[in-house]
């Protein structure tokens, strides 16, 4: 009886530890997504929504079609972008970069998401979200999650903004406004060829 109780206790402890480790890993992935999104000038909320739909924030996710990582990039796509899809940072940067390219091309969150899923050629052809069931579901799920985050921001976004706000409030005003400010130029991504970049969508759930 004592052995059974000890075994049960051990199994419960192992399950709790595994759950905690997975939660920590998801939080780490979210923090990395928010960091890269802010650095690349993309709304971190939309970046999180795409990753949630694509993989549930699981970098180990693999699709039957060969897409890998948090943003389910095809290895061939990543290579054309000069990135390693098996690297967490490269996979995240690749997904955000491609969304940003589509947003700059179409100027609309919904159309950028549609192009991310179905390719820019189809969005240009229909001049709207293409009438594909998968693409419509993709856009709908991400927009719903994105709008939800606008009301209840993800802790990863709040944590990223908190240090910046704190450091700003602690700064004393400069006695002499002699600091020169240089304009920063937006990073511009270039599409190497006209063929749509292929991104596979998993069954799980990018705004400038």
Buried (B, 14 or more C-beta within 10 A) or exposed (E): EEEEEEEEEEEEEEEEEEEEEEEEBBBBBBBBBBBBBBEBEBBBBBBBBBBBBBBBBBBEBBBEEBBBBBBBBBBEBBEBBEBBBEBBEBBBBBBBBBBBBBBBBBEBBBBBBBBBBBBBEBBEEBEEBBEBEEBBBBBBBBBEBBEEBEEEBBEBBEBBBEEEEEEEEEEEEEEEEEEEEEEEEEEEBEBEEEEBBBBBBBEBBBBB
